C-alpha cells in the first residue's frame, strides 16, 4: 500500500518553537496533502501538486515565523526547507509507484501457462 499523502513539514520549526502534536499525531507544523489520485508521472499533475506544496509551505511558515512578508529571510528559509522536504517525498512516492507497476508487469509476465 502506498502512502497516499505527503507531509509539508517544517523541520526548522523545532528551533523556533517546540512543535505540538495534533490530535491525529501529526506535527502541528505540518499538513498532509492527499496524493492518492495524483499521477506523479504526469508533468501537469506534478506542477499542480508543486503549486499546492508552495501555498501550503507559505501558510505553515507564515504562521510559525509570524511574518507573511516575501522579503523576510526567516520566512524564505522556512519555505525553502518545507518545499525541499515535500519534493523529496514526491520523488520517493513516484519511485515507489513505478517500482510497484514494474513488479506487477513482471508478475503477469511470469505466470505459468495452464
C-alpha positions in Angstrom: 0.0 0.0 0.0 1.4 3.4 -0.9 1.5 6.3 1.4 -1.4 8.3 0.0 -0.3 11.7 1.3 2.8 13.7 1.7 3.5 16.0 4.5 4.7 19.5 4.1 6.7 19.7 7.3 8.8 22.5 8.6 11.9 20.8 10.1 13.5 24.0 11.2 10.4 24.8 13.3 11.9 22.9 16.2 14.5 25.7 16.7 11.7 28.3 16.7 9.2 26.6 18.9 8.5 23.2 20.3 6.0 21.6 17.9 2.8 20.5 19.4 1.2 17.3 18.1 -2.2 17.5 16.6 -4.9 15.1 17.7 -4.1 12.6 14.9 -0.4 12.6 15.9 0.8 14.7 13.1 3.1 17.6 14.0 1.1 20.9 14.1 3.8 22.4 11.9 2.9 20.1 9.0 0.0 19.4 6.8 -0.9 16.3 4.8 -1.6 16.7 1.1 -3.6 13.8 -0.3 -1.9 12.4 -3.4 -4.0 9.3 -3.9 -5.4 10.5 -7.2 -2.3 12.4 -8.4 -0.5 11.0 -11.4 3.1 11.8 -10.3 4.4 10.7 -13.8 2.3 13.4 -15.5 4.1 16.8 -15.8 0.9 18.9 -15.4 -0.2 17.0 -12.3 3.3 17.3 -10.9 3.3 21.1 -11.4 -0.2 21.4 -9.8 1.0 19.5 -6.8 4.1 21.6 -6.7 2.0 24.8 -6.5 -0.1 23.3 -3.7 3.1 22.5 -1.8 4.3 26.1 -2.3 1.0 27.5 -1.0 1.0 25.1 2.0 4.6 25.8 2.8 3.9 29.6 2.8 0.8 29.2 5.1 2.7 27.0 7.6 5.9 29.1 7.6 3.9 32.4 7.9 2.2 31.0 11.0 5.5 29.8 12.5 7.6 32.9 11.8 4.7 35.4 12.4 5.5 37.0 9.1 3.9 36.9 5.7 6.4 39.3 4.0 8.0 37.7 1.0 11.2 39.6 1.9 11.5 38.1 5.4 14.7 35.9 5.4 13.3 33.6 8.1 10.1 33.0 6.2 12.1 32.4 3.0 14.4 29.9 4.6 11.4 28.1 6.3 9.6 27.8 2.9 12.7 26.6 1.2 13.2 23.8 3.7 9.5 22.8 3.6 9.4 22.7 -0.2 12.6 20.6 -0.3 11.2 18.1 2.2 7.9 17.8 0.3 9.6 17.4 -3.1 11.8 14.6 -1.7 8.6 12.8 -0.6 7.1 13.4 -4.1 10.1 11.8 -5.8 10.0 8.9 -3.4 6.3 8.3 -3.9 6.8 8.4 -7.7 9.6 5.9 -7.5 7.5 3.5 -5.3 4.6 3.7 -7.7 6.9 3.0 -10.6 8.6 0.1 -8.8 5.2 -1.4 -8.0 4.0 -1.1 -11.6 7.2 -2.8 -12.8 6.7 -5.6 -10.3 3.0 -6.1 -11.4 4.1 -6.3 -15.0 6.9 -8.8 -14.2 4.4 -10.9 -12.2 2.0 -11.0 -15.0 4.7 -12.0 -17.5 6.0 -14.9 -15.4 2.7 -16.6 -14.7 2.8 -20.3 -15.7 0.7 -21.4 -18.7 -2.1 -23.7 -17.8 
